[in-house]
Amino acid sequence: MKSLTQEKINEIRNSVNIVDVISSYVSLTPRGKNYFGICPFHDDTNPSMSVNNEKQIYKCFSCGATGTVFKFLMDYENITFSEAVKKIADIGGVQVEISEPRKIKDYKTQHDIYDLSLKFYTNNINTTKGKEAKEYLKNRNIKDSIIKEFEIGLALDDKNTLSNILKKKFEMKEILKSGLVGKNDYGIYDLFSNRIMFPLYDLNGKVVAYSGRIYKTKDNSKYINTRETEIFKKGELLYNYHRARDIARQKNQIIIMEGFMDVIRAHTIDIKNVIATMGTAVTKNQANLIKKMAKEVILCFDGDEAGAKATKACAEELNKINVTPKIIRLEENLDPDEYIIKYGKESFERKLNNPINIMDFELEYLKEGKNLENSNDKATYIKEIINEINKIDDEILKEVTIKKIVKETQIDEDILRKHITKKPKEIKKEIKSEKLSKYEKAEKCLIYYMLKSKEVIKMYDKKVTFMPTEEYRLLAREISAYYHEKKEINEADFIDYIEGDEELTNTIKKVNIQMKKETYTIDEIEDYIKVIKEYNINNAIERMQAKMRETIDPIKKAEIAQKIIDLKKGV
């Protein structure tokens, strides 16, 4: 970040208590000098993330996730370093102006086009030409306050107005890329006309597309959406994410619907921790965003068969990352928008307060079209349910479901249990991370303590000539250089200093896996250095031996042999 000095960044970081900030996202429990919680950056089951207020850093002993409060916000909220610094500055009451560095490809022109289009559409709906559109929305119980909050606008019954405005300010190739205009033999024209315009936002709240709805004409296409563009990728956004994010975290609950009108309708009855998938299958990227928002995930899709299929597909994608959602099913094939209009706030809130568990939903879903009096149908049903039971991690939910199936189908419980698998504990990553050579372990430990002590850095400078592993070698050199420049070492300061260097950041993450001991002895450090030195000597001996095999001259062979003997004395 070029606009702020490192000192200012440190001041902003130190203006808050990292424990207070992280505990607003993750439940933390004090244990000794540190606080521990479930790590949100991997599939954690036991509290493996430690937060140290004195050092102003967090680290996960399982996956190695490490950083300051800035890094936590960046990874948790999917925001940039600049945005994280600004957010912490606001929390800490530090006055600061931050300009976001330009990205390699920033799409600024496309965003400018959408900013202008938004002003155009929202202005239209507030003119006399927008009176009929506003009346339509009011008849659907969309008040002026909601129209303003969701920036609902209007495309006029004119195919050239927006096009002509854009032509005056932007290059033709950028206008055509926006997805707002088309081109024919007569020139460019507005793709949206005579429609109420609902803006679609990216994760940061920037308008990147529209969904235009008919309101006074008959058209086969009730809604027309902007095609995918450079800045609009359906699989990467969640409608209303930027508004719902903080509220969902406060409530520790996120409600997922299919369409933007469902979300808007929920807002009209003061239910604001709601996002929408925009009617597409949930992607892995979206599922991970949902997981970070809240512990309790509730799916409330359309009440028809397509909604049931979408519910099942979304639940399966969430299950892959160990999120077990709860389900709301709506009667009469209604979508949430229609249900709230027909039955009102209290009825919907009762649904919200009494969701069914995923397995109860699966039981009903898989029974559809089957006659359980028929042996073949019953066998198919049982096999399908076993398959679904084996996908979930919740052992209590498994037990409850098993009892229900036994009672419902009269199958022998022992036979049923033979087909139920138990998932192994999540220890694979930890086991894998421990399979290090003694040389790599020594490098890792040495760097771990270099980040904590100038004494260790001085020992490294004096006694280590070469680190065997390139990624550790580069990180050690960077730590040493930082110390010589700053005349001190502070782990939090250094982590913020290298922000933006993905390779160094990932190496620090690797170093921190399973490293829990904060203190060291000189003898320990000497042992690590000795092991690294041993590697270098053995490596040099191997090179000498290879050279000796290639040498014909007996005198030179003898000289090399003596060098090998001398090197071995140092091992």
N, C-alpha and C positions, 0 to 999 in steps of 0.2 A: 504494500500500500504506500504509494509515493507521497500522498498528501499528508501523512502523519509520521512523526518521528517515532523511533522505537521507544523512546522515553514516554511519549504521550500514550502509546499503546499500552505500555506497562502501567501507567497511571490509571487508564480506563479499566484495565483488568483488575487492578487492586482496589477499585472503587466499590466492588461488590464482594460478597461472600460467596465463593463458588459452591459451598454446600447449600446455601439458600436458593441459588439459581437452579442447580441440578435437582434439588428436592422438589421443585415445582413441576418437574417432568417425571422423575423417578422417585419412588419411596426409598428413603435412606434410613439406616439404623446405625446409631453410634456403636463403635467397637474400638475401645482404646482411644488412640489419637485420631483415628480415621472414621469415616462413615462408609457403610457398605450398602449396595443395592443390586438389583437385577440389571445386568448390562443390557441396554437396548440395542446394541450393535451386533449381537449374535443371538442364537437360540439358547439363552441362558435359563437354567432352572434353579440354580443356587446362586445367592448373591456373590458375584465374583468381581464386581466393580468397586474399587476403593476411591474415595474422594478425600483429599487432604487439604483442609482450609489453609493451614500454615504455608504449605508449598504452592497452593493455588493450582493444583493439577488433579486430574482423575486418571485412573488406569484400570484396565481389566486384566486380571491375572490369567484369564482363560484365552481370550482372543487377542489380547495385547493392545486394544484400543486405548490411546493415550492422548492427552492434550490439556489445554487450558479451557477456561469457560467458553472461549471463542470457538475452539474446535468442536466442543460438545454441541453448541448451537448450530454450527455449520452442518454437522452430520445428522443431528436430530431433526432440524427444521428444513434441511435441504436449501440452505442459504449460503451466500458468499461470505468471505472473510470480512469484507467491508460492511456488509449488512449485520453480521454478528457483532462487530466492534460498535457499530451505531446503536444496536439494541442494548448492549451492555452499558454504553455511555448514557443512554436514556434512563436505564434502571439505576445507575450509580449517580445520576445527577451531574454528569460531566458535560459541559458545553463544548460541542465539537462539530465541525463541518467536514463531512467526508465525501470525497468524489470517488465514485467507483471507477477503477482503471478500465480502460477499453479492452474488451475481449478480442481474441484473434478474429472472431466473426461475431459481431454484436447485433446484427439485424436492426440497427437503430432506425433506419429509414422505414422498415416495415412497421415498427412500433409507432413511429410518427404518423404513418398513414392511418393506422387504427385509432390513434388518439384523435386525429382530425375527424375521422368517420364517426367516432363516438359523440363528439361535440355536435356534429351535423344531425345525427339521428335523435339525440336527446333534446336538441332544440326544436326539431320538427314536431315532436309529440306535445310540446307546450305552446304551439301556435294554434291559430284557428283551424288549420288543416289537420291538426292532430286531435281535434275535439271528438270525432267519432271513435278513434282508436282508444282514447282515454275512457270514453263511455263504455266501450266494450270491456276494457279491463276492470272498470268499477263494477260492472254487472257480474264479473267473475270474482268479485271481492278482492281485487287488487287495488289497494288504496294508493293515494299520491305518495305517501311515505315509502311504500314498497317500490313504487315506480322509480322514485329517486334513489333509494338505496341500491337497487339492482340495475340502475342506469338503463332502464327499459326505454327504447326509442322507437322511431318510426321511419321507414323508408317510404317516401312519397310516391304517388302514382305518376311517376316521371322517370324515364329510363336514362336521363342524362345529367341530372343535377349534381350528384356526387362525382361522377366522372369528370365533369367540367371543373369542379373545385380542385380535384386531385391533379388534373393536368397542369394547373397553374403553379403547383408547388413541387411536383415530383417528376422524376424521369419515367418515361413510358414503361420501360422494362420492370421497374420497381412496382408500378401501379398494377401491371398485369400479374405479377407474382403474388399480389396480396390476396387474391381470391375474392375481391369485392367487385371486380369489373370483368367484362368479357370483351371480345373483339370480333368484328365482322367486316364486311366490305365497306361499310359506311363509317367505320371508326370504332371507338370503345363505347361501352354502355354499362349502366348499372345492372349488376346481377340480381340485386334485391329491389323490388318495387312493390308498393302497396301492401307492405307487411309490417307487423309489429316486430321490432328487432330486440332480441334478447342477447346481450353480450355474453360471450364465453371467455373465461379467464385462464391464464396460466397459473402456476403454483404461487407466483409472487403477486398475483392480483392484476396483472396487465391484460387488457383486452387483446385477444389474438384471433377471435373468430366471432361469428354470429349464428343464431338460429332465428330465421324469420318466419313468423306465423301469419296465415291468412286471418282476416277478421271481418271482411264484408263481401268477399267474392267467393265463388265456388271454384275450388281448385283440387285436383287429385292429390296434390302435395300439401298437406296441412302445414308441415314444417319443411323449410329448405335450410340446410346447414352449409356453412363455408366448407369448401373442399380442404383437404389437408395441405398445409403450406410449410415453409421453412420454420415458422414459429407456432404452427398449430398441428400438434400430433395427439390424436385422441387418446392413444395408449399411454401418454405421458402426463395427462392432466386429470384432475378430479374436480368437478364443478363445485364451486364454493369453498374449496380447500383453504384459501387465504382468509376467509371470514370465519370458518368453523374451527380452524386449527387451535386457537387459544382456548376457546370455549370448551371444545372437546377434551382438552387436557385438564381443564379445571374440573369438569364433571367426570373425567376418566371414562368417558363413553362417547362413541361415535356411531351415528346412524347412517347407513348407506342406502340410497335410493337409486332409481334408474335414470330419471329425467330431471332437468333443471326446474320444470314447473312443480314437480313434487317438492323440491327443496324450497322454492319460493313460497309454496303453500304452507309448508311447515313453519316458515318464518312468520307468516301471518298469525299463527297461533303461539308465537313466542318459543318455538322449538328451533334452536339455532345451531346445535351441534350436528349438522346434517351436511352430507356431501352427496354427489351423484356421479355415477359411472358413465353417464351420457349414452346409456343403452348399448354399450359395447362390452365384450367379455373382459373381465378384470385381468390385467397383465401382472407379471411378477413385480414390475416397478411400482405399479399402483398398490399392490398388496403390501409391499414393504413400507410405503408411505402411510397406509392405513394402520399398520402395526405400530408405527411410531406415535400415532395420534392419541391412542387411548387403549386401555387394557380391555374394556368391554366393547365388543363390536356387535352391532345389531343390523341385520339385513332386513330391509323392508321394501321388497320389490313388488311389481304388479301382481295382482291376485289371480291372474289367468295362468294357463299352462305354460306359456312362454316365460312368465315371471317365475314360475316354479323351477323351470330349467335354468334360468339365469341365477336363481338363488343357489341351486346345487352347484353350478359351475363356479360361482364366486366363492362359496364355502370351500370347495376343493382347492382352489388356488390359495386361499388363506390357510388352509390346513397344512399346505406344503411348508409354510414358515411357522408352524406350530401356533396358529391363531384359531381358536374354536369359537365361531360366532354364534350368537343367538338369532332366532328367526321370528319375524312377524309375518303372518299370512292374512291377507285381506279377503273378505267374502265378496261374492257377487262379481268376481273378476275385476274388481275395482283397482285402480292405481291409487297411490297415496293422495294425490291431488283430488281425485273424485271422492275418495272415502271421507276425507276431511270436510269437503263441501257438503256431502250428504249427511254425515253422522256427527260432525262437529268435533270440537277440541277435546271434550271430556272422554268421548268414546275412543278417540285415537290415543289419548294418554293412557287409558286403561290397557290398550294393546301394548303400548310402549313399556308399561310397568309390569307386564306379564308375558314376555316373549317366551317362545318354546325353545327347548334346547335342540341342537342340530340333529341329534339322533331321533327325537320324536318327529322332526320334520322328515327325515329320511324314511322312517317307518311308514308314514302316510304317503310319501312320494312314491316309494317302491311298491306300495300296495295297489296303486292306481292300475286298473285294467286287469287285475289278477283275482282269481277266485280261489281263496284259501281252502275251500272244500275240495279243490282239485289237487291231487298229489303232485303233479308236475309243477303247477303254479306255486304251490306251497314250497316245494324244494327250491325252485328258482328264487323265490322271495327270501328264503333263509340264506341261500348262498350269497345273494346280493347284499343282505344286511351284514353278514359276516365280513364281506369285503369292506363295507363302510366302517364297521367297528374297528377293523385292523388299521384304518387310516388315522384314528384319533389317539392322542396321548393321554387324555384324561381318564385315569383308571377308575375313578368313581363313576363317571358317566358310562364307561364300558360295563361296569357291574350292573348298574341300573337297567341298561339296555338289554343285557343278557337275561336278567330276570323277566323283563317284559316279553322277550321273544319266547322264552320257555313257557310262560303262562299263555301266550297268545297262540302258539303253534303246537304246544304239547310235545315238543322235541325233548329228548333226553338231555339234561343239562351237561352231563359229562361229555357226551358226543359233541355238543355245541362248543364246549370249552377247548376241545382238542384242536379246533380250527381257529381259535383266537390266539393271535401272536402277541407277545410282549415286546415292546420296543426297548432296545438297550438304552441304558443311561447315556446322556450326551457327554461322553468322555473321549470321543475319537480325536477331537482337535488337540486335547491336552496330551494324549498319548503320542500323537504324531509330532508335536512340538518338542517332546523330550528326546526324540531320536537324533541327537546331535553328536558329532564327533567331539572328542575332548578338546580339540583345537577350536572348533566353532563355539563351544560352550565357554571356553576361556575368553575368546574375543567378545562374546556377548556380555559376559559378566564384567569384563574390564570397562567396556563402554557404558554399561549400566551405572557403574560407580564413577566414571568420568563425568557423567551428567550431574553428579551430586557433590563432587569434591575437587577443588583445585589441586589438592595434594596428589590425587590419583592422576590428574592430567600431567602434572610435573613428572611423575614416575613414568608415564607413557612417553613423554617427550624425551626423557633421558635414556630410557632402556629399550623401547620398542622401535625397531627400524622399519619393520614391515608387517602389516596385518595380512594374513593369508587370504581372507575373503574380501573381494572387492567392495561389496556394499558396506561392510564394517570398516574397511580401510578408509573409504570416502567419508563416512560419518565421523570416525575418530579424528581425521584431519580437520574436519569442519569444527568439531568441538574445540580442538586445540587452537585453531585460528581464532575462534570466537573469544576464547579465554585471553589470548595474547592481545586482542584488540580492546576488550572490555576490562581486562585486569580482574575479572571475577567470573564465576559461573553460577547461574541460577537456571534450574531446569525449565521453569515456566517461561522465563525470558527467552531462553534458547529455542524452545518449541515455537513460540510466536515469531522469533527471528527467522526461522527457516520455513515459515508458512508459505506455501506456494511451490516448494520443492517436494514433489510427490515421492521421489525416490528416498530422500532422507527421512521424510515423515513415515513412510512405510517401514524403513529399517528400524526406526525408534519403536514402532509398534511391535516389530518382531523381537527386538531386544527385551521388551517388557513382559512378554509372555511368560507367565509362571515365576517371575522374579518378585519375591515378596519382601526379602530382608533389606532393610534400609541401611543398616550399619555394616561395616567391614573392618577387618584387621589388616595391618601392613603385610603380615605373612600371607594372607589370602591374595592380596594384589600381587605380591612377589611370585606366588604360585601360578597365577594366571599368566604373568609375563614370562615365566620360565617355560610354560607349556607352549606359548606362542614362539618363543625363541627356539624351542626344540623342533617345532614344525619347520621353521626357516632353515635350521641346520640340516635336518633330514632331507629337506627339499634340495639344499645345496649339494649334499652328499650324492643324491640321486643324479643330479646333473653332472657331477664330477665322474661318477661311475659310468654314465653313458658316454662321456667324453673319452674316458680311459679305454672303453671298448672300441672306440673308433680310431684310437691312436696306435700307430705302428711302432714309432720310435721308442725303444726301451727306456731311454733317459727321461723322456717326457712322461712315459707311463709311471716311472718311479716318482717323479715330481708330483704328479697328480695323486698318486697313492699316499704320499706324505701329507698332502693337503687334506685328504680324506681322514687320515689318522688324527691330524690336528683338529679338524672339525668335530670328530667323534668325542674328543676330550671335552668339548663344550656341551655335549648333550647331558 
